[in-house]
Amino acid sequence: MNVKTGVKVIAGAVMAGAIQTAVADDLTLCWASWDPANALVELSKDFEAESGHKMSFEFVPWPNFADRMLNELNSGGGLCDLMIGDSQWIGGAAENGHYIKLNDFFAKEGIDMGDFIPATVTGYSEWPKGTPNYWALPAFGDVVGWTYRKDWFERPELRKEYKAKYGRDLDVPNNLDELKDIAQFFQKRKIDGKTVYGAAIYTERGSEGITMGVTNALYNYGFEYSNPAKPYDLKGFVNSKEAAAGLEYYKELYDTATPPGSSNWYMGENIDAYKSGQVALQMNFAFIWPGVEADPNVGGGKSGYFPNPPGPGGHFAQLGGQGISVVAASDKREAALEYIKWFAQKKVQDKWWKAGGYSALRAVVEDPGFVSSQPYAKTFLDSMAIVKDFWAEPAYADLLLPMQERIHDYVIAGKGTAQQALDGLVKDWTEVLQDEGKL
Amino acid sequence: MLKLLVNKLALKTPRGVSKHVRGLSDKKLAWLFVSPTIILLLAINIFPLLWTIYLSFTNYRVNRPNRDVKWIDLRNYERILSDSDIWQTMQATAHFLVSTLVIQVLIGFTLAFLINKKFKGNDLLTTLIVLPMMLSPAVVGNFWTFLYQPQIGLFNYAISFFSGVDASSFSMIGDVHLAPWAIVIVDTWMWTPFVMLICLAGLRSIPDSIYEAAECDRASQWRQFWTITIPMVLPFLMLAVLFRGIENFKMFDLVVQLTGGGPGSLTTLSSIDLKREAFEKWKTGYSSAYAVILFVTVFGLASIYVKALNKVKDR
């Protein structure tokens, strides 16, 4: 290389650097503070290296996540450029202009929503539901499932006793009744000299906990959010006899098969109870499974996983998870879209799954090696096939709070009957939907 | 030195300004000094209050920026005052308020009475007693949830130790009968020292000469207590009740940490309910009306109470 060429190369490099510096942005991604967020921080280092943009993160603990972030969106604050927001926010975020619509961007970049698990597209991206209007890219697939102490289930003396009592093997339950039997079987049982309990279930009052738990029983007994033939027609669907039976089931499970003092438990408390060996079963979102596998007390083959069992009225599980959106108030939209484009790539999604993030890309989860890649991979896939979500209306918070109140009042405080609780819920929801002009 | 500085400053003041200031009357000068505080007060207290009152007559929702804001007269007030759930939270608040005040006054005054006696280690004991009120309510709420844990909690263990009842057979924050008392116990543990300190100040303000005169008149200890101690401490005690009453009327953090308002809605106090309406349901107009009702309630009760307090003081 002669001097002239060398000068050209150096000048070119300097100019390229200058151009990169000129367009490099400092992007802030907002999400909940939990294990997958830490995995995303690591993953995003690749994006920083490839794009030259700098990534910052704003993570808020789950109990305050919705409060904090919805406040941010409502106030038009400029904190977040990218938001991994809860699935139920999508209606409000779309109608109030908090997120930018991604259809044109997806078309331009060749990102096809058909490449993602259908339930995640409906749950995390679409508004109105069932229409091709996209406000987010499915980022983290999640669903409520069950974790159980496989090592306890395999103990011969327990298997023998269970078989004698219930006439079947102590194994993964085939339906909700069997789940209750197993939980009751372990309740107050002495294992290795320690008193253990049946199941840790969601009972939290303050945010969304008990709703995310009870729906797993309600759906499977026949609860519907509204008349499938007539949207927002609630009576007889929310408070059907079948739905009331589902609610009674959840109360019985709470009263007879959960640890004492578990009246306000959500994800964190359930994880703690399970990992400390207090319970045989744990209801929780799938995001916890990598942590269970890695745990020295309950991991490494001691735990098993199964989807929410079916009930007399169907087979569903509560959808969790989130999509990633570009915040409309951001002044770095181009860079934020660049991040989404990068994140949608197959190689990034592969890495995301390996790091503990639940990819929603079909090419990842339908890969022949996926099911055997982790002990919980099949349960995740099976669960994602039966998901149902809470209201995603703009008024979702107004709909959530009375449900929290009515359900907690009945299940935990024992106020009234299941039917009265659901009748009250119909009254509350009708009022909200009337206020919204939907009725 | 200071005089020199003032003189220097006066000399540096532009002639026009100094002439103008010299021409101001005392009253105008006083207004000049007070006005920054008044402007600040108007901006951060009075304006938000007036704005809240205005919003309380509308259907405004902060999370619906595109929706028309309508004037709806007294509809928000009607809905709140006819809502049985809101009356239930008011009852829960009243239960919490009355229980904590009665217990804290009794224990606080007793502690102050005992601490007021001279004995060795008096100062150290006072410091130890006031420690809980120096902690953050969020921290207190958090560690009491552990103390109340049926399996590992020290509180349950202590009850079990003294009564023989199985520690895991009851849950202080999960049981409908125990949860309201669970929050009363924690608030009492934390804030009784405050009542004690105020009572102590009252007790120490009583001149010894009054007791000496009573002794000369052969008044019994019991009579001295009822005719000297109680009447003279009463204004201080009433002040403590006023402070604690206002604080507990707006109690939020401790209860949210402990019970989250549960089980059910049993410990959902008015402040927690208001926060849910305003910042979770985002019903801004409705919650403004709710806030106005609570404000009028506290303001009204406090005004009546202050009048009574002044009467006692003037006796």
Interface residues (C-beta under 8 A of the other chain):
Chain A: A66 D67 L70 N71 N74 S75 G92 E95 N96 G97 T195 E204 R205 G206 P259 P260 G261 S262 S263 N264 Q278 P394 A397 D398 L401 E405 H408 D409 Y410 I412 A413 G414 K415
Chain B: V62 N63 R64 P65 N66 D85 Y148 Q149 P150 Q151 G153 S168 S169 F170 S171 I173 G174 D175 V176 V256 T259 G260 G261 G262 P263 G264 S265 L266 R276 F279 E280 K281 W282 K283
